[in-house]
Amino acid sequence: MGILSRMSTIFKSKMNKILDQVENPQETLEYSYNRQLEMLQNVKRNLADVVASKKRLELQAVKLKDSQKKLEEQARQALQLGREDLATTALERKAAIQQQLDGLEEQIKGLEAEQAKLAAVEAKLQAKVEAFRTKKEIIKAQYSAAQAQVKIGEAATGLSEELADVSLAIQRAEEKTEQMRARAAAIDELVNSGVLEDALQTADPLERELKQASAASQVQAELERLKKEVGKA
């Protein structure tokens, strides 16, 4: 059992030495930086999608408001012609449109809140990515300088390969620690941002009936108002 344990330790030591020689800390830093850029682009795309959805709802709301104005004018004309039935129909349609508008306004408010949240996340992540980029370039420059110093030192003093590997391993460990801290901080910001809430939830039947009853009452009130305006009351 002791022999197997020693063989396992020797094998792991050899493998670690091979990996240390193959791994390039500068490439690792670049890979980490590119991953952070990808996360930032994902946040930007999500923010753009939310803004586009909000704009579509706002345009729809404008069209509905224009339809309401047209229906009220039609109701007024119908009363002037003595067609109270047509006026009632026009006002009922106007009330139905108002219910749609109310729903759109709620959805737009939800998207505005989500937009603000994503914009804050984007700003924080952008700052972290820029800070990591600066740190990355500094570390790369230090690493290149250290490489040059090691080569000069080895040539001048004949340092053994083992000592060079130890120095490089320590430096690589420090670089990877800084890299992982930056990545963890960026991921924390994304986790804390939350997820898109469903802004298009359907109301329950009771709420829908109450809205319809309120709309019917509003139609009758507007009908009486228009009758008075055209002298038919």
MIGU-241053 format. One record per residue (C-alpha): residue number from 0; x negated, y negated, z. Coordinates in Angstrom, 1 decimal. Layout:
REM MIGU-241053
<pt><pavo>NUM</pavo><X>X</X><Y>Y</Y><Z>Z</Z></pt>
...
***
This chain:
REM MIGU-241053
<pt><pavo>0</pavo><X>0.0</X><Y>0.0</Y><Z>0.0</Z></pt>
<pt><pavo>1</pavo><X>-2.9</X><Y>-2.3</Y><Z>0.8</Z></pt>
<pt><pavo>2</pavo><X>-4.5</X><Y>-1.7</Y><Z>-2.6</Z></pt>
<pt><pavo>3</pavo><X>-1.3</X><Y>-2.5</Y><Z>-4.4</Z></pt>
<pt><pavo>4</pavo><X>-0.9</X><Y>-5.7</Y><Z>-2.5</Z></pt>
<pt><pavo>5</pavo><X>-4.4</X><Y>-6.8</Y><Z>-3.4</Z></pt>
<pt><pavo>6</pavo><X>-3.9</X><Y>-5.9</Y><Z>-7.0</Z></pt>
<pt><pavo>7</pavo><X>-0.7</X><Y>-8.0</Y><Z>-7.1</Z></pt>
<pt><pavo>8</pavo><X>-2.5</X><Y>-10.9</Y><Z>-5.5</Z></pt>
<pt><pavo>9</pavo><X>-5.3</X><Y>-10.7</Y><Z>-8.0</Z></pt>
<pt><pavo>10</pavo><X>-2.8</X><Y>-10.5</Y><Z>-10.9</Z></pt>
<pt><pavo>11</pavo><X>-0.9</X><Y>-13.5</Y><Z>-9.8</Z></pt>
<pt><pavo>12</pavo><X>-4.1</X><Y>-15.5</Y><Z>-9.3</Z></pt>
<pt><pavo>13</pavo><X>-5.2</X><Y>-14.6</Y><Z>-12.8</Z></pt>
<pt><pavo>14</pavo><X>-1.8</X><Y>-15.6</Y><Z>-14.3</Z></pt>
<pt><pavo>15</pavo><X>-1.8</X><Y>-18.9</Y><Z>-12.5</Z></pt>
<pt><pavo>16</pavo><X>-5.2</X><Y>-19.7</Y><Z>-13.8</Z></pt>
<pt><pavo>17</pavo><X>-4.1</X><Y>-18.9</Y><Z>-17.4</Z></pt>
<pt><pavo>18</pavo><X>-1.0</X><Y>-21.1</Y><Z>-17.0</Z></pt>
<pt><pavo>19</pavo><X>-3.0</X><Y>-23.9</Y><Z>-15.6</Z></pt>
<pt><pavo>20</pavo><X>-5.3</X><Y>-23.8</Y><Z>-18.6</Z></pt>
<pt><pavo>21</pavo><X>-2.4</X><Y>-23.7</Y><Z>-21.1</Z></pt>
<pt><pavo>22</pavo><X>-0.2</X><Y>-26.3</Y><Z>-19.6</Z></pt>
<pt><pavo>23</pavo><X>-0.7</X><Y>-29.9</Y><Z>-20.7</Z></pt>
<pt><pavo>24</pavo><X>0.6</X><Y>-32.4</Y><Z>-18.0</Z></pt>
<pt><pavo>25</pavo><X>0.9</X><Y>-35.1</Y><Z>-20.6</Z></pt>
<pt><pavo>26</pavo><X>3.3</X><Y>-32.9</Y><Z>-22.7</Z></pt>
<pt><pavo>27</pavo><X>5.3</X><Y>-32.1</Y><Z>-19.6</Z></pt>
<pt><pavo>28</pavo><X>5.7</X><Y>-35.8</Y><Z>-18.8</Z></pt>
<pt><pavo>29</pavo><X>6.9</X><Y>-36.5</Y><Z>-22.3</Z></pt>
<pt><pavo>30</pavo><X>9.4</X><Y>-33.6</Y><Z>-22.2</Z></pt>
<pt><pavo>31</pavo><X>10.8</X><Y>-34.9</Y><Z>-18.9</Z></pt>
<pt><pavo>32</pavo><X>11.1</X><Y>-38.4</Y><Z>-20.3</Z></pt>
<pt><pavo>33</pavo><X>12.9</X><Y>-37.2</Y><Z>-23.4</Z></pt>
<pt><pavo>34</pavo><X>15.3</X><Y>-35.3</Y><Z>-21.2</Z></pt>
<pt><pavo>35</pavo><X>16.1</X><Y>-38.4</Y><Z>-19.2</Z></pt>
<pt><pavo>36</pavo><X>16.7</X><Y>-40.3</Y><Z>-22.5</Z></pt>
<pt><pavo>37</pavo><X>19.2</X><Y>-37.6</Y><Z>-23.6</Z></pt>
<pt><pavo>38</pavo><X>21.1</X><Y>-38.0</Y><Z>-20.3</Z></pt>
<pt><pavo>39</pavo><X>21.2</X><Y>-41.8</Y><Z>-20.8</Z></pt>
<pt><pavo>40</pavo><X>22.5</X><Y>-41.3</Y><Z>-24.4</Z></pt>
<pt><pavo>41</pavo><X>25.2</X><Y>-39.0</Y><Z>-23.1</Z></pt>
<pt><pavo>42</pavo><X>26.4</X><Y>-41.7</Y><Z>-20.6</Z></pt>
<pt><pavo>43</pavo><X>26.3</X><Y>-44.3</Y><Z>-23.4</Z></pt>
<pt><pavo>44</pavo><X>28.4</X><Y>-42.0</Y><Z>-25.7</Z></pt>
<pt><pavo>45</pavo><X>31.0</X><Y>-41.4</Y><Z>-22.9</Z></pt>
<pt><pavo>46</pavo><X>31.2</X><Y>-45.2</Y><Z>-22.3</Z></pt>
<pt><pavo>47</pavo><X>31.7</X><Y>-45.9</Y><Z>-26.0</Z></pt>
<pt><pavo>48</pavo><X>34.5</X><Y>-43.2</Y><Z>-26.1</Z></pt>
<pt><pavo>49</pavo><X>36.3</X><Y>-44.9</Y><Z>-23.1</Z></pt>
<pt><pavo>50</pavo><X>36.1</X><Y>-48.3</Y><Z>-24.7</Z></pt>
<pt><pavo>51</pavo><X>37.4</X><Y>-47.0</Y><Z>-28.0</Z></pt>
<pt><pavo>52</pavo><X>40.3</X><Y>-45.3</Y><Z>-26.3</Z></pt>
<pt><pavo>53</pavo><X>41.2</X><Y>-48.5</Y><Z>-24.4</Z></pt>
<pt><pavo>54</pavo><X>41.1</X><Y>-50.6</Y><Z>-27.6</Z></pt>
<pt><pavo>55</pavo><X>43.5</X><Y>-48.1</Y><Z>-29.3</Z></pt>
<pt><pavo>56</pavo><X>45.9</X><Y>-48.4</Y><Z>-26.4</Z></pt>
<pt><pavo>57</pavo><X>45.7</X><Y>-52.2</Y><Z>-26.4</Z></pt>
<pt><pavo>58</pavo><X>46.5</X><Y>-52.3</Y><Z>-30.1</Z></pt>
<pt><pavo>59</pavo><X>49.5</X><Y>-50.0</Y><Z>-29.6</Z></pt>
<pt><pavo>60</pavo><X>50.7</X><Y>-52.2</Y><Z>-26.8</Z></pt>
<pt><pavo>61</pavo><X>50.5</X><Y>-55.3</Y><Z>-29.1</Z></pt>
<pt><pavo>62</pavo><X>52.6</X><Y>-53.5</Y><Z>-31.7</Z></pt>
<pt><pavo>63</pavo><X>55.2</X><Y>-52.5</Y><Z>-29.1</Z></pt>
<pt><pavo>64</pavo><X>55.5</X><Y>-56.1</Y><Z>-27.9</Z></pt>
<pt><pavo>65</pavo><X>56.1</X><Y>-57.3</Y><Z>-31.4</Z></pt>
<pt><pavo>66</pavo><X>58.8</X><Y>-54.7</Y><Z>-31.8</Z></pt>
<pt><pavo>67</pavo><X>60.5</X><Y>-55.9</Y><Z>-28.6</Z></pt>
<pt><pavo>68</pavo><X>60.6</X><Y>-59.5</Y><Z>-29.9</Z></pt>
<pt><pavo>69</pavo><X>62.1</X><Y>-58.3</Y><Z>-33.2</Z></pt>
<pt><pavo>70</pavo><X>64.8</X><Y>-56.2</Y><Z>-31.4</Z></pt>
<pt><pavo>71</pavo><X>65.8</X><Y>-59.2</Y><Z>-29.2</Z></pt>
<pt><pavo>72</pavo><X>66.2</X><Y>-61.4</Y><Z>-32.2</Z></pt>
<pt><pavo>73</pavo><X>68.3</X><Y>-58.7</Y><Z>-33.9</Z></pt>
<pt><pavo>74</pavo><X>70.5</X><Y>-58.5</Y><Z>-30.7</Z></pt>
<pt><pavo>75</pavo><X>71.0</X><Y>-62.2</Y><Z>-30.8</Z></pt>
<pt><pavo>76</pavo><X>72.0</X><Y>-62.1</Y><Z>-34.5</Z></pt>
<pt><pavo>77</pavo><X>74.4</X><Y>-59.3</Y><Z>-33.9</Z></pt>
<pt><pavo>78</pavo><X>76.2</X><Y>-61.3</Y><Z>-31.1</Z></pt>
<pt><pavo>79</pavo><X>76.5</X><Y>-64.2</Y><Z>-33.4</Z></pt>
<pt><pavo>80</pavo><X>78.2</X><Y>-62.0</Y><Z>-35.9</Z></pt>
<pt><pavo>81</pavo><X>80.5</X><Y>-60.6</Y><Z>-33.2</Z></pt>
<pt><pavo>82</pavo><X>78.9</X><Y>-57.2</Y><Z>-33.2</Z></pt>
<pt><pavo>83</pavo><X>78.4</X><Y>-56.5</Y><Z>-29.5</Z></pt>
<pt><pavo>84</pavo><X>77.8</X><Y>-52.8</Y><Z>-30.3</Z></pt>
<pt><pavo>85</pavo><X>74.8</X><Y>-53.5</Y><Z>-32.5</Z></pt>
<pt><pavo>86</pavo><X>73.5</X><Y>-56.0</Y><Z>-29.9</Z></pt>
<pt><pavo>87</pavo><X>73.7</X><Y>-53.3</Y><Z>-27.2</Z></pt>
<pt><pavo>88</pavo><X>71.9</X><Y>-50.8</Y><Z>-29.4</Z></pt>
<pt><pavo>89</pavo><X>69.1</X><Y>-53.2</Y><Z>-30.1</Z></pt>
<pt><pavo>90</pavo><X>68.7</X><Y>-54.0</Y><Z>-26.4</Z></pt>
<pt><pavo>91</pavo><X>68.6</X><Y>-50.3</Y><Z>-25.5</Z></pt>
<pt><pavo>92</pavo><X>65.8</X><Y>-49.8</Y><Z>-27.9</Z></pt>
<pt><pavo>93</pavo><X>64.0</X><Y>-52.8</Y><Z>-26.4</Z></pt>
<pt><pavo>94</pavo><X>64.3</X><Y>-51.2</Y><Z>-22.9</Z></pt>
<pt><pavo>95</pavo><X>63.0</X><Y>-47.9</Y><Z>-24.2</Z></pt>
<pt><pavo>96</pavo><X>60.0</X><Y>-49.7</Y><Z>-25.6</Z></pt>
<pt><pavo>97</pavo><X>59.4</X><Y>-51.4</Y><Z>-22.3</Z></pt>
<pt><pavo>98</pavo><X>59.1</X><Y>-48.0</Y><Z>-20.6</Z></pt>
<pt><pavo>99</pavo><X>56.4</X><Y>-47.1</Y><Z>-23.2</Z></pt>
<pt><pavo>100</pavo><X>54.6</X><Y>-50.4</Y><Z>-22.5</Z></pt>
<pt><pavo>101</pavo><X>54.7</X><Y>-49.8</Y><Z>-18.7</Z></pt>
<pt><pavo>102</pavo><X>53.0</X><Y>-46.4</Y><Z>-19.3</Z></pt>
<pt><pavo>103</pavo><X>50.4</X><Y>-47.9</Y><Z>-21.6</Z></pt>
<pt><pavo>104</pavo><X>49.5</X><Y>-50.6</Y><Z>-19.1</Z></pt>
<pt><pavo>105</pavo><X>48.9</X><Y>-47.9</Y><Z>-16.5</Z></pt>
<pt><pavo>106</pavo><X>46.7</X><Y>-46.0</Y><Z>-18.9</Z></pt>
<pt><pavo>107</pavo><X>44.8</X><Y>-49.1</Y><Z>-19.9</Z></pt>
<pt><pavo>108</pavo><X>44.1</X><Y>-50.0</Y><Z>-16.2</Z></pt>
<pt><pavo>109</pavo><X>42.8</X><Y>-46.5</Y><Z>-15.6</Z></pt>
<pt><pavo>110</pavo><X>40.4</X><Y>-46.7</Y><Z>-18.6</Z></pt>
<pt><pavo>111</pavo><X>39.2</X><Y>-50.1</Y><Z>-17.5</Z></pt>
<pt><pavo>112</pavo><X>38.3</X><Y>-48.7</Y><Z>-14.1</Z></pt>
<pt><pavo>113</pavo><X>36.5</X><Y>-45.8</Y><Z>-15.8</Z></pt>
<pt><pavo>114</pavo><X>34.7</X><Y>-48.2</Y><Z>-18.1</Z></pt>
<pt><pavo>115</pavo><X>33.4</X><Y>-50.2</Y><Z>-15.2</Z></pt>
<pt><pavo>116</pavo><X>32.2</X><Y>-47.1</Y><Z>-13.4</Z></pt>
<pt><pavo>117</pavo><X>30.3</X><Y>-45.7</Y><Z>-16.4</Z></pt>
<pt><pavo>118</pavo><X>28.8</X><Y>-49.1</Y><Z>-17.1</Z></pt>
<pt><pavo>119</pavo><X>27.4</X><Y>-49.2</Y><Z>-13.6</Z></pt>
<pt><pavo>120</pavo><X>26.0</X><Y>-45.7</Y><Z>-14.0</Z></pt>
<pt><pavo>121</pavo><X>24.4</X><Y>-46.6</Y><Z>-17.3</Z></pt>
<pt><pavo>122</pavo><X>22.7</X><Y>-49.7</Y><Z>-15.9</Z></pt>
<pt><pavo>123</pavo><X>21.3</X><Y>-47.7</Y><Z>-12.9</Z></pt>
<pt><pavo>124</pavo><X>20.1</X><Y>-44.8</Y><Z>-15.1</Z></pt>
<pt><pavo>125</pavo><X>18.6</X><Y>-47.2</Y><Z>-17.7</Z></pt>
<pt><pavo>126</pavo><X>16.5</X><Y>-48.8</Y><Z>-14.9</Z></pt>
<pt><pavo>127</pavo><X>15.4</X><Y>-45.5</Y><Z>-13.6</Z></pt>
<pt><pavo>128</pavo><X>14.4</X><Y>-44.3</Y><Z>-17.1</Z></pt>
<pt><pavo>129</pavo><X>12.4</X><Y>-47.5</Y><Z>-17.7</Z></pt>
<pt><pavo>130</pavo><X>10.6</X><Y>-47.1</Y><Z>-14.3</Z></pt>
<pt><pavo>131</pavo><X>9.8</X><Y>-43.5</Y><Z>-15.1</Z></pt>
<pt><pavo>132</pavo><X>8.5</X><Y>-44.5</Y><Z>-18.6</Z></pt>
<pt><pavo>133</pavo><X>6.1</X><Y>-47.0</Y><Z>-16.9</Z></pt>
<pt><pavo>134</pavo><X>5.0</X><Y>-44.4</Y><Z>-14.4</Z></pt>
<pt><pavo>135</pavo><X>4.5</X><Y>-41.8</Y><Z>-17.1</Z></pt>
<pt><pavo>136</pavo><X>2.2</X><Y>-44.0</Y><Z>-19.1</Z></pt>
<pt><pavo>137</pavo><X>0.2</X><Y>-44.9</Y><Z>-16.0</Z></pt>
<pt><pavo>138</pavo><X>-0.2</X><Y>-41.2</Y><Z>-15.1</Z></pt>
<pt><pavo>139</pavo><X>-1.1</X><Y>-40.3</Y><Z>-18.6</Z></pt>
<pt><pavo>140</pavo><X>-3.8</X><Y>-43.0</Y><Z>-18.7</Z></pt>
<pt><pavo>141</pavo><X>-5.1</X><Y>-41.8</Y><Z>-15.3</Z></pt>
<pt><pavo>142</pavo><X>-5.1</X><Y>-38.2</Y><Z>-16.5</Z></pt>
<pt><pavo>143</pavo><X>-7.1</X><Y>-39.1</Y><Z>-19.6</Z></pt>
<pt><pavo>144</pavo><X>-9.6</X><Y>-41.0</Y><Z>-17.5</Z></pt>
<pt><pavo>145</pavo><X>-9.9</X><Y>-38.2</Y><Z>-15.1</Z></pt>
<pt><pavo>146</pavo><X>-10.5</X><Y>-35.7</Y><Z>-17.9</Z></pt>
<pt><pavo>147</pavo><X>-13.3</X><Y>-37.9</Y><Z>-19.2</Z></pt>
<pt><pavo>148</pavo><X>-14.8</X><Y>-38.2</Y><Z>-15.8</Z></pt>
<pt><pavo>149</pavo><X>-14.6</X><Y>-34.4</Y><Z>-15.3</Z></pt>
<pt><pavo>150</pavo><X>-16.4</X><Y>-33.7</Y><Z>-18.6</Z></pt>
<pt><pavo>151</pavo><X>-19.1</X><Y>-36.3</Y><Z>-17.8</Z></pt>
<pt><pavo>152</pavo><X>-19.5</X><Y>-34.9</Y><Z>-14.3</Z></pt>
<pt><pavo>153</pavo><X>-19.7</X><Y>-31.4</Y><Z>-15.5</Z></pt>
<pt><pavo>154</pavo><X>-22.3</X><Y>-32.3</Y><Z>-18.1</Z></pt>
<pt><pavo>155</pavo><X>-24.3</X><Y>-34.3</Y><Z>-15.6</Z></pt>
<pt><pavo>156</pavo><X>-24.1</X><Y>-32.0</Y><Z>-12.5</Z></pt>
<pt><pavo>157</pavo><X>-23.2</X><Y>-28.6</Y><Z>-14.0</Z></pt>
<pt><pavo>158</pavo><X>-20.1</X><Y>-28.2</Y><Z>-11.9</Z></pt>
<pt><pavo>159</pavo><X>-18.6</X><Y>-24.8</Y><Z>-12.1</Z></pt>
<pt><pavo>160</pavo><X>-15.4</X><Y>-24.0</Y><Z>-13.9</Z></pt>
<pt><pavo>161</pavo><X>-13.7</X><Y>-23.0</Y><Z>-10.7</Z></pt>
<pt><pavo>162</pavo><X>-14.2</X><Y>-26.4</Y><Z>-9.2</Z></pt>
<pt><pavo>163</pavo><X>-12.9</X><Y>-28.1</Y><Z>-12.3</Z></pt>
<pt><pavo>164</pavo><X>-9.8</X><Y>-25.8</Y><Z>-12.2</Z></pt>
<pt><pavo>165</pavo><X>-9.1</X><Y>-26.8</Y><Z>-8.5</Z></pt>
<pt><pavo>166</pavo><X>-9.3</X><Y>-30.5</Y><Z>-9.3</Z></pt>
<pt><pavo>167</pavo><X>-7.0</X><Y>-30.2</Y><Z>-12.3</Z></pt>
<pt><pavo>168</pavo><X>-4.5</X><Y>-28.0</Y><Z>-10.3</Z></pt>
<pt><pavo>169</pavo><X>-4.3</X><Y>-30.7</Y><Z>-7.6</Z></pt>
<pt><pavo>170</pavo><X>-3.8</X><Y>-33.5</Y><Z>-10.1</Z></pt>
<pt><pavo>171</pavo><X>-1.2</X><Y>-31.4</Y><Z>-12.0</Z></pt>
<pt><pavo>172</pavo><X>0.7</X><Y>-30.7</Y><Z>-8.8</Z></pt>
<pt><pavo>173</pavo><X>0.9</X><Y>-34.5</Y><Z>-8.0</Z></pt>
<pt><pavo>174</pavo><X>2.0</X><Y>-35.3</Y><Z>-11.5</Z></pt>
<pt><pavo>175</pavo><X>4.8</X><Y>-32.7</Y><Z>-11.5</Z></pt>
<pt><pavo>176</pavo><X>6.0</X><Y>-33.9</Y><Z>-8.1</Z></pt>
<pt><pavo>177</pavo><X>6.4</X><Y>-37.4</Y><Z>-9.3</Z></pt>
<pt><pavo>178</pavo><X>8.1</X><Y>-36.1</Y><Z>-12.4</Z></pt>
<pt><pavo>179</pavo><X>10.6</X><Y>-34.0</Y><Z>-10.5</Z></pt>
<pt><pavo>180</pavo><X>11.5</X><Y>-36.9</Y><Z>-8.2</Z></pt>
<pt><pavo>181</pavo><X>12.3</X><Y>-39.1</Y><Z>-11.1</Z></pt>
<pt><pavo>182</pavo><X>14.5</X><Y>-36.4</Y><Z>-12.7</Z></pt>
<pt><pavo>183</pavo><X>16.3</X><Y>-35.6</Y><Z>-9.4</Z></pt>
<pt><pavo>184</pavo><X>17.1</X><Y>-39.3</Y><Z>-8.9</Z></pt>
<pt><pavo>185</pavo><X>18.5</X><Y>-39.6</Y><Z>-12.5</Z></pt>
<pt><pavo>186</pavo><X>20.7</X><Y>-36.5</Y><Z>-12.0</Z></pt>
<pt><pavo>187</pavo><X>22.0</X><Y>-37.7</Y><Z>-8.6</Z></pt>
<pt><pavo>188</pavo><X>23.2</X><Y>-40.9</Y><Z>-10.3</Z></pt>
<pt><pavo>189</pavo><X>25.2</X><Y>-38.9</Y><Z>-12.9</Z></pt>
<pt><pavo>190</pavo><X>26.7</X><Y>-36.6</Y><Z>-10.2</Z></pt>
<pt><pavo>191</pavo><X>27.7</X><Y>-39.6</Y><Z>-8.1</Z></pt>
<pt><pavo>192</pavo><X>29.4</X><Y>-41.2</Y><Z>-11.1</Z></pt>
<pt><pavo>193</pavo><X>32.4</X><Y>-38.8</Y><Z>-11.0</Z></pt>
<pt><pavo>194</pavo><X>34.4</X><Y>-37.5</Y><Z>-13.9</Z></pt>
<pt><pavo>195</pavo><X>37.0</X><Y>-39.0</Y><Z>-16.2</Z></pt>
<pt><pavo>196</pavo><X>40.4</X><Y>-38.9</Y><Z>-14.6</Z></pt>
<pt><pavo>197</pavo><X>43.3</X><Y>-37.9</Y><Z>-16.7</Z></pt>
<pt><pavo>198</pavo><X>44.9</X><Y>-41.3</Y><Z>-17.4</Z></pt>
<pt><pavo>199</pavo><X>47.7</X><Y>-39.7</Y><Z>-19.4</Z></pt>
<pt><pavo>200</pavo><X>49.6</X><Y>-37.8</Y><Z>-16.7</Z></pt>
<pt><pavo>201</pavo><X>53.3</X><Y>-37.3</Y><Z>-17.3</Z></pt>
<pt><pavo>202</pavo><X>55.8</X><Y>-38.8</Y><Z>-14.8</Z></pt>
<pt><pavo>203</pavo><X>58.1</X><Y>-36.4</Y><Z>-12.8</Z></pt>
<pt><pavo>204</pavo><X>61.8</X><Y>-36.1</Y><Z>-13.8</Z></pt>
<pt><pavo>205</pavo><X>63.1</X><Y>-38.1</Y><Z>-10.9</Z></pt>
<pt><pavo>206</pavo><X>60.9</X><Y>-41.0</Y><Z>-11.7</Z></pt>
<pt><pavo>207</pavo><X>61.9</X><Y>-40.8</Y><Z>-15.3</Z></pt>
<pt><pavo>208</pavo><X>65.6</X><Y>-40.9</Y><Z>-14.4</Z></pt>
<pt><pavo>209</pavo><X>65.1</X><Y>-43.9</Y><Z>-12.1</Z></pt>
<pt><pavo>210</pavo><X>63.4</X><Y>-45.7</Y><Z>-14.9</Z></pt>
<pt><pavo>211</pavo><X>66.2</X><Y>-44.9</Y><Z>-17.3</Z></pt>
<pt><pavo>212</pavo><X>68.8</X><Y>-46.2</Y><Z>-14.9</Z></pt>
<pt><pavo>213</pavo><X>66.8</X><Y>-49.4</Y><Z>-14.3</Z></pt>
<pt><pavo>214</pavo><X>66.5</X><Y>-49.8</Y><Z>-18.1</Z></pt>
<pt><pavo>215</pavo><X>70.3</X><Y>-49.4</Y><Z>-18.5</Z></pt>
<pt><pavo>216</pavo><X>70.9</X><Y>-52.1</Y><Z>-15.9</Z></pt>
<pt><pavo>217</pavo><X>68.4</X><Y>-54.4</Y><Z>-17.6</Z></pt>
<pt><pavo>218</pavo><X>70.2</X><Y>-53.9</Y><Z>-20.9</Z></pt>
<pt><pavo>219</pavo><X>73.6</X><Y>-54.9</Y><Z>-19.5</Z></pt>
<pt><pavo>220</pavo><X>72.0</X><Y>-58.0</Y><Z>-17.8</Z></pt>
<pt><pavo>221</pavo><X>70.3</X><Y>-59.1</Y><Z>-21.0</Z></pt>
<pt><pavo>222</pavo><X>73.6</X><Y>-58.5</Y><Z>-23.0</Z></pt>
<pt><pavo>223</pavo><X>75.5</X><Y>-60.8</Y><Z>-20.6</Z></pt>
<pt><pavo>224</pavo><X>72.7</X><Y>-63.4</Y><Z>-20.9</Z></pt>
<pt><pavo>225</pavo><X>72.8</X><Y>-63.3</Y><Z>-24.7</Z></pt>
<pt><pavo>226</pavo><X>76.6</X><Y>-63.5</Y><Z>-24.8</Z></pt>
<pt><pavo>227</pavo><X>76.4</X><Y>-66.7</Y><Z>-22.8</Z></pt>
<pt><pavo>228</pavo><X>73.8</X><Y>-68.1</Y><Z>-25.1</Z></pt>
<pt><pavo>229</pavo><X>75.9</X><Y>-67.5</Y><Z>-28.2</Z></pt>
<pt><pavo>230</pavo><X>79.1</X><Y>-68.6</Y><Z>-26.5</Z></pt>
<pt><pavo>231</pavo><X>80.7</X><Y>-65.1</Y><Z>-26.5</Z></pt>
<pt><pavo>232</pavo><X>81.0</X><Y>-64.7</Y><Z>-22.8</Z></pt>
***
